[in-house]
């Protein structure tokens, strides 16, 4: 009888150890999946550096980052740097989806409109297709709130977005150390990457990678176009009055860890047939 009890306890111990091991493996896989996207979401009050110009009390933060650098300054992209916001933004998106992507913005320029000139939204999508980028075109609607809600929803899902905007609707900020608004004088069509947002003192600011940097840096040494913040109403006006769509790009790990068909279907929900809309350009 005693031997039977010991054997029974031993069997239970083996089952327990097996469950613990499987749970650890599952947790490791989940951690690996999330570490590849590095989506950082914070809820609750958080004080911010007042020198940034955002405000003080942050109640929500979503940012889709990487452990490696994927920002590109279009000012360092060769002969046609002045009009390379499209090649730069598209290359940033591909580098974000795949850390091993080694093409440059100059390579993108040398693929489409090789003699210079502004890139169009069609060029952006063609280049994403060329390197198997998973994306959809989302209608940002006709109101400021519609556009804000669409972008927020996509960012919360761990995606980023390429926008083609009119920068004349983004106010210039003469304070060289603040991170809100434009830090350059250019106004007109322009491509940027939207990668997150913050809600501070009740206002929504979108976090962007703006390639129009031209070696501009804060005193800390960080490039000004990297993690710049545009007030939501300004950014929504900038897209509504130029190209009110978003090219939403999904991370590569999703194709590895999730069912491919479900991913494609999820991207098609509320998506727009890009062949039936007018394209726009930026520099």
C-alpha positions in Angstrom: 0.0 0.0 0.0 2.8 2.4 1.0 4.6 1.5 -2.3 1.5 2.3 -4.3 1.2 5.7 -2.6 4.8 6.5 -3.3 4.5 5.5 -7.0 1.3 7.7 -7.2 3.1 10.7 -5.7 6.0 10.2 -8.1 3.7 10.1 -11.0 2.0 13.3 -9.9 5.4 14.9 -9.5 6.3 14.0 -13.1 3.1 15.5 -14.4 3.7 18.7 -12.5 7.2 19.0 -13.8 6.0 18.4 -17.4 3.3 21.1 -17.0 5.8 23.6 -15.6 8.3 22.9 -18.4 5.6 23.3 -21.1 4.4 26.5 -19.4 7.9 27.9 -19.4 8.4 27.1 -23.0 5.0 28.8 -23.9 6.0 31.8 -21.9 9.3 32.0 -23.6 7.6 31.9 -27.0 5.2 34.6 -26.0 8.1 36.7 -24.7 10.0 36.2 -27.9 7.0 37.2 -30.0 6.5 40.4 -28.1 10.2 41.2 -27.9 10.3 41.2 -31.7 7.7 43.9 -31.9 8.7 45.7 -28.8 5.3 47.4 -28.5 5.5 49.4 -25.4 2.1 50.4 -23.9 1.8 52.4 -20.7 -1.5 53.3 -18.9 -1.9 55.4 -15.9 -0.4 58.7 -14.8 3.2 59.4 -15.8 5.1 62.6 -15.5 7.0 63.8 -18.6 10.0 66.0 -19.2 8.4 69.5 -19.5 11.2 70.5 -21.8 9.7 68.3 -24.6 6.7 70.7 -24.9 4.1 67.9 -24.6 2.7 68.8 -21.2 3.0 67.1 -17.9 0.6 64.2 -17.2 0.6 61.3 -19.6 -2.3 58.9 -19.4 -1.6 56.6 -22.3 1.4 55.7 -24.4 1.8 53.3 -27.3 5.1 53.1 -29.2 6.2 50.4 -31.7 9.9 50.3 -31.4 12.9 48.1 -32.1 16.1 47.2 -30.3 18.0 48.3 -33.3 18.1 51.7 -35.1 15.8 52.0 -38.1 15.6 55.7 -38.5 16.8 57.3 -41.7 17.8 61.0 -42.2 16.9 61.8 -45.9 19.6 64.4 -45.9 22.2 61.7 -46.1 20.6 59.7 -48.9 22.6 60.8 -51.9 22.1 62.9 -55.0 18.4 63.3 -54.7 18.2 63.7 -50.9 16.0 66.8 -51.3 13.2 64.6 -52.6 13.9 61.4 -50.9 11.3 61.4 -48.1 9.4 58.6 -49.9 12.3 56.3 -50.4 13.5 57.0 -46.8 10.1 56.4 -45.2 9.5 53.2 -47.2 13.0 51.9 -46.3 12.4 52.7 -42.7 9.2 50.7 -42.7 11.0 47.7 -44.3 13.8 47.9 -41.8 11.2 48.0 -39.0 9.5 44.9 -40.4 12.8 43.0 -40.8 16.0 43.8 -38.9 18.0 42.0 -41.6 16.8 44.3 -44.4 19.9 45.9 -45.7 18.7 48.0 -48.6 19.1 51.8 -48.3 17.0 54.8 -49.3 19.4 55.3 -52.2 18.6 51.8 -53.3 14.9 52.6 -53.3 15.6 55.8 -55.2 17.6 53.9 -57.8 14.6 51.5 -58.3 11.8 54.0 -59.0 12.1 57.5 -60.5 15.8 57.1 -60.9 16.3 60.6 -62.3 14.9 62.3 -59.2 11.6 63.8 -58.5 9.0 63.3 -55.8 7.9 59.7 -55.0 4.2 58.9 -55.2 2.2 56.7 -52.9 2.1 54.1 -55.7 5.9 54.0 -55.6 5.8 53.4 -51.9 3.4 50.4 -52.3 5.3 49.0 -55.2 8.6 49.0 -53.2 6.9 47.4 -50.3 5.5 44.7 -52.6 9.0 44.2 -54.1 10.3 43.2 -50.7 7.3 41.3 -49.5 6.1 43.9 -47.0 2.7 43.2 -45.5 0.5 46.3 -45.7 -3.0 47.6 -46.3 -4.3 51.0 -47.3 -6.8 52.4 -44.7 -9.2 55.3 -45.3 -8.7 57.9 -42.5 -12.2 59.3 -43.0 -13.5 62.8 -43.5 -13.2 64.1 -39.9 -10.3 64.6 -37.5 -11.7 62.1 -35.0 -12.2 59.4 -37.6 -8.5 59.6 -38.7 -7.3 59.7 -35.1 -9.3 56.6 -34.2 -8.1 54.6 -37.2 -4.5 55.4 -36.6 -4.7 54.7 -32.9 -6.4 51.3 -33.5 -3.7 50.3 -36.0 -0.9 51.4 -33.6 -2.4 49.4 -30.7 -2.3 46.3 -32.9 1.5 46.7 -33.2 1.5 48.2 -36.7 3.1 51.4 -38.1 1.8 53.7 -40.8 3.3 55.6 -43.7 1.4 58.9 -44.3 1.7 61.4 -47.1 0.8 64.8 -45.7 0.9 68.5 -46.3 3.4 69.9 -43.8 2.0 73.4 -44.0 -0.7 72.2 -41.5 2.0 71.2 -39.0 3.0 74.3 -36.9 6.7 75.3 -36.8 8.2 75.3 -33.3 11.0 77.8 -32.8 12.0 76.2 -29.5 15.0 74.2 -30.6 14.8 71.7 -27.7 11.0 71.0 -27.8 9.9 67.9 -29.6 6.5 69.0 -30.8 5.7 70.3 -34.3 8.0 71.0 -37.2 11.6 72.0 -36.7 12.1 73.0 -40.3 10.5 75.6 -42.6 9.4 73.4 -45.5 5.7 73.3 -46.3 4.2 70.9 -48.8 3.8 67.2 -49.6 5.9 64.9 -47.4 6.1 61.3 -46.3 6.5 60.3 -42.7 6.2 57.2 -40.6 3.8 57.1 -37.6 4.9 54.7 -35.0 3.0 55.5 -31.8 1.1 58.1 -29.8 0.9 59.7 -26.4 -2.1 61.2 -24.6 -0.8 64.1 -22.4 -3.0 66.5 -20.4 -6.0 65.2 -22.5 -4.4 65.9 -25.9 -3.3 63.2 -28.4 0.2 63.5 -30.0 1.3 61.1 -32.6 4.9 59.9 -32.4 6.6 60.0 -35.8 9.8 59.3 -37.6 10.2 62.3 -39.9 13.0 61.8 -42.4 13.4 65.6 -43.1 16.2 65.9 -40.6 19.3 67.1 -42.4 21.6 66.4 -39.4 19.6 68.5 -37.0 20.0 67.3 -33.4 18.9 68.2 -29.9 21.6 69.1 -27.3 21.4 65.5 -26.2 22.6 64.4 -29.6 19.3 62.8 -30.7 18.1 63.5 -34.2 15.2 65.8 -34.2 13.2 63.8 -36.8 13.4 60.7 -34.6 10.4 60.4 -32.2 9.0 63.8 -33.1 5.4 64.6 -31.9 2.6 66.1 -34.0 -0.6 67.2 -32.3 -3.4 65.0 -33.5 -5.6 67.7 -34.9 -2.6 69.1 -36.9 -1.6 65.8 -38.3 -5.2 65.0 -39.2 -5.6 68.3 -41.0 -2.3 67.6 -42.8 -3.5 64.3 -44.2 -7.1 65.3 -44.9 -5.9 68.1 -47.1 -3.3 66.1 -49.0 -4.0 62.3 -49.0 -6.4 61.0 -46.4 -5.2 57.4 -46.3 -2.6 55.5 -44.4 -0.4 52.7 -45.7 -0.5 50.5 -42.6 2.6 48.2 -42.3 2.5 45.0 -40.2 5.6 43.5 -38.5 7.2 40.4 -40.1 7.0 38.3 -36.9 3.2 38.2 -37.4 3.6 36.1 -40.5 5.8 33.7 -38.6 3.7 33.2 -35.5 0.1 33.8 -36.7 -2.0 32.2 -39.4 -1.1 33.8 -42.7 -4.7 33.8 -44.0 -6.1 35.4 -40.8 -3.4 38.1 -41.1 -4.4 38.9 -44.7 -8.0 38.9 -43.8 -7.5 41.2 -40.9 -5.6 43.6 -43.1 -8.4 43.6 -45.7 -11.0 44.7 -43.1 -12.0 48.3 -43.9 -9.0 48.4 -46.4 -9.2 50.4 -49.6 -8.4 49.2 -53.1 -5.4 51.4 -53.8 -5.9 51.1 -57.6 -9.2 53.0 -57.3 -7.9 56.1 -55.4 -5.8 59.0 -56.5 -2.2 58.8 -55.6 -0.2 61.7 -53.9 3.4 62.6 -53.7 5.9 64.0 -51.3 9.5 65.2 -51.1 
